Amino acid sequence: MNAILHNLSPVRQTAIISAIAVLLSFTFTGSLYLLFFGMDDRFWQALSMAIIIPWGITIPLGLYTSRQRFKLIELANRLKEAQKKLRRTNKALELRANFDGMTGLLNRDSFFGRVDKLRTDQNSNVLMLIDVDHFKDINDNFGHPVGDQALKMLGKIFRNVLRKNDLIGRIGGEEFGVFLPETSVPEGQIIGEMLRYEIENMIFEPSRNMRHVITVSIGVTGIDPHQARSVLMENADAALFSAKRSGRNRVVMFEPGMRASPVPGREKPRAANFIMSTSNLRPRGI
């Protein structure tokens, strides 16, 4: 009955409620009058009042309450819609706070925050630092939109090659971090080689029918659960710097005695960028 009334207009609701009230009033008034006074001249007057009074009360009161109830329903619907919008907004803010807007990978703070939580759970974990070789040449020679497209393609390769429980983050302009849980260093080197191979062989065409070969240098280090993050980063950075000094486009495991780059920048200044970068340009199909 409740569900049926909810679907009716205020006027129809009022009419039904009033009719029920009048019927009940008529029945009870007639029964009680006959019980106490019997049938006399005032019987029909009493029944008339039993009809008029409920109509006079229930019609205005029913219309008022029905309209108020409809307003409450409308307000509740607006509140539900506002809650949905708030949830969508909160989700969008969470995505912005934790993920890189361009690649869809974890951003730097979120990546290292999750690494700090997970690296104490297992004894065999690996951290990789990945830096795109000569990425500045792509931006300088083809424009930043082309460079952005290259980063998006790298993000897709990371997601396709790595496992679901691996963490991937963009921790710098063209630098990425990968955390491999329950993975030994030799296994991490193999995974690094898989990434390096897939990236080197992906089809990236900054110009029509002209493929540009993108390569990466990767530093790999094992993780001690009780190791400070600064030490962990120094080890991975030293392995990455060794890969750069050894000619780039390679995977290097950290070994004691390795020295990290003395300056924050990975790439040394290069003269005649366009001329040198053309060595990475190949006609499509080669």
Summary of the structure (lengths in Angstrom):
residues: 286
radius of gyration: 37.5
end to end distance: 75.7
largest distance: 119.6
contacts: 822
relative contact order: 0.10
helix: 58%
strand: 13%
